[in-house]
Amino acid sequence: MSEPEYVWDFGRERRRPGRVWLIVGLAVAAVAIAAALFFLFFRPGAPLEPVASASPTARASDTPSPSPSTSDSASPTPTPSPSAPVVPTPPAPVDPDLESFREKVAPVLDAAATGLGYAREEGGMSAMQDVMLVQQDAQRLTQSVAPSSISQRWSDAVNSYGQALEALRAAYERGEDAGTQDSAATAALAELNSIVGR
C-alpha cells in the first residue's frame, strides 16, 4: 500500500498578512490624528507667544484710553475738600456762661450734699452704698464743660472731690470711724459750690 501523501494548504495563511497591514495602517492613522490634535491644541511655543503678545498689546491699547488726564481731572477728588470744612463744625461748643453752668451743676451738688448726709447718719455698709451713689454723680461733674474763666479751678476741685469720696467709701467699707474722711469730702463739695458762686 502506498502511504497517504500529506499536502499542506497555505492559501488561507497568506490572506492574514493583509489584515495585519490593515491593523498597522489604522494604528498609524490613529497616531497621526492624535499627533495632529496634540499640535493643534498644545503647540510647543508658537501659540503661547502670540497669545502673550496679544494680551499685552490689548492691555497697552486699554491703558492709553483711560490715561487721558481729562478723566482724572474730571474725577471728583476735590469733592472731599468740601466735606473737610464740615468736620470743623463740631468745634462749636460755645463757652458757657457761669450762670448757666451753675444751674446745670446745682442739682448734682445738692444731691451730693443729701447723699453725704444720709451716709453720715446711717454709717456702715449702707453709708458705703450712699457714697457710691454720690461717686456716680461726681462722674457727671467731670463731664460738664465749665466756663473758661473757672475751667482749671473746677477741674482740680472735681479731682480732689473724687479722691475724698473714694477715701470716705473705703473707710465705711472697712467699718472705721469715717469722721475725718467725711469732713474732707464735705469740704471738697463746699469748694465746688464756692467756685460756681453758690
Buried (B, 14 or more C-beta within 10 A) or exposed (E): EEEEEEEEEEEEEEEEEEEEEEEEEEEEEEEEEEEEEEEEEEEEEEEEEEEEEEEEEEEEEEEEEEEEEEEEEEEEEEEEEEEEEEEEEEEEEEEBEBEEBBEBBEEBBEBBEEBBEBBBEBBEEEBBBBBBBBBEBBEEBEEEEBBEEBEEBBEEBBEBBBEBBBBBBBBBBEEEEBEEBBEBBBEBBBBBBEBBEE
